[in-house]
Amino acid sequence: MDSGVLTMHVLAIDQGTSSTKAMVVDDAGTVLAIAEVSVDVVAGAGGSVEVSPDDLLESVLISGRQAVAAAGVRIEAIGLANQGETILAWDRATGAPRSAGIVWQDRRSVDICDQLGADGFAGRLKAITGLELDPYFIAPKVAWLRPQVGNDPVITTTDTWLLHHLTGAFCTDVATASRSLLLDLDHAAWSDEACAMFRLDPGKLATIVANDHVIGETTAFSHDPTPICGTCVDQQAALFAESCITTGEAKCTYGTGAFLLASTGSKPTRSTNGLVGCVAWKVGGVTTWCLDGQVYTAGSAVTWLQHVGLINSATDIDGLVAAAEPGAETFVPGLAGLAAPFWKPSAKGAFTGLSLATGRAELVAAVIEGLAASVAFLARAAGSDLGSPLTRLRVDGGLTRSTALLQMQADLAQVPIEVYPSPHATAHGVAAFARLGAGVDPFPAWRPAVVVEPSISADEADSRLSRWHAAASATLAL
């Protein structure tokens, strides 16, 4: 498609952990239609977290078709975002799944990581890939799943499987590949050495493509063959949407987990402060890198609050936080282990500082402050790696509807918080990649919907963060 096209409608599909969102956007980035289909994720014994591959595919097809039908326009390009570190085994000849989807939160590959660490491979893997040796990433899950399914099926991330169903291709984008513990970060290519550590054949891995690569055409969403020409892992897509292009620009997405990414521009970076280095994207033949820090439970911590009866819905949060009496209550959000900067997959969540005066409001406030504190530590780590503190943090995701969270985040991070004007940053980002792949410019510049300034002093923020860090450190031995 040439750059003379005056109007382009893009179908952007964000296949996430708990749902798939599809939206149709026009040249201005205006959402013409949106559809969402939920996905059931099942947590089980031994750290298992699984999803049905058939449900993932069905959610993509149904949400995409509903959005196109509701928009009532012809779609010229398609973008697909994926949830990153979720994998499955499948038959390359038929496309049929041969395992459940092993979700990024799954912890059953802990023993594999422990053994590789004991064998002295952790440092070398970080030097090659920029990543920590942790079950969160792709390769340990693949190594764990291989004996369960035998040698015949391929094992890939979900994007490769979905793209195969839609176009017949066998590929993954470079940003998703950088989440694998198998990618040479400097050269953005599969590493023979890293693959050997996990006993994987790099020749059998999916082809790595740029984020604006034309994957192929599909008729899955309309009668007209339409190119899929934008693909990306979800967090890097959001980073692109929020215009974090230059070194030091950062965003945090509050979804099932919370994910802070900071651009390092044209420089691949190995963190010395507990973050990981990744490819942000490759467009127009040029690669951009980023730093990444993760909190495994954010939205899922709020869901847990509902399950245990402390709130009825997320809309209860702000009122309860406002009603909470100041106290020593602290929450460590290790409900699925602790990621950056601790990297303790077996860590547990914890409340500390409880007293007879602690009530429902104080517990909820502690959870929200614990999430904000976790992200504030990631922001500090990013600033240390970059050589200067972050000057602002752009945010997106469902939890940004909470004014209490936004204020706590500004207070503890001690930077202005700029709220992205749409809750669908990932979809907007992959739509922008699809536009680039189709030969047209991405969307116009955006303005924050809200800017939240810090309301406490740096000394008070330091005191609260020190208390939280002490609680988090104490949980590591549990």
Buried (B, 14 or more C-beta within 10 A) or exposed (E): BEEEBEEBBBBBBBBBBBBBBBBBBBBEBEBBBBBBBEBEBEBEEEBBBBBBBEBBBBBBBBBBBBBBEBBEBEBBBBBBBBBBBBBBBBEEEEBEBBBBBBBBBBBBBBEBBBEBBEEEBBEBBBEBBBBBBBBBBBBBBBBBBBEEBEEEBBBBBBBBBBBBBBBEBBBBBBBBBBBBBBBBBBEBBBBBBBBEBBEBEBEEBBEBBBBBBBBBBBEBBBEEEBBBBBBBBBBBBBBBBBBBEEBBBBBBBBBBBBBBBBBBBEEBBBBEBBBBBBBBBBBEEEBBBBBBBBBBBBBBBBBBBEEEEBBEEBEBBBEBBEEBEEBBBBBBBBBBBBBBBBBBBBBBBBBBBBEEEBBBBBBBBBBBBBBBBBBBBBBBBBBBBBEEBBEBBBBBBBBBBBBBBBBBBBBBBBBBBBBBBBBBBBBBBBBBBBBBBBBBEBBEEBEBEEEBEBEBEEEBBEEBBEBBBEBBEEBBEE
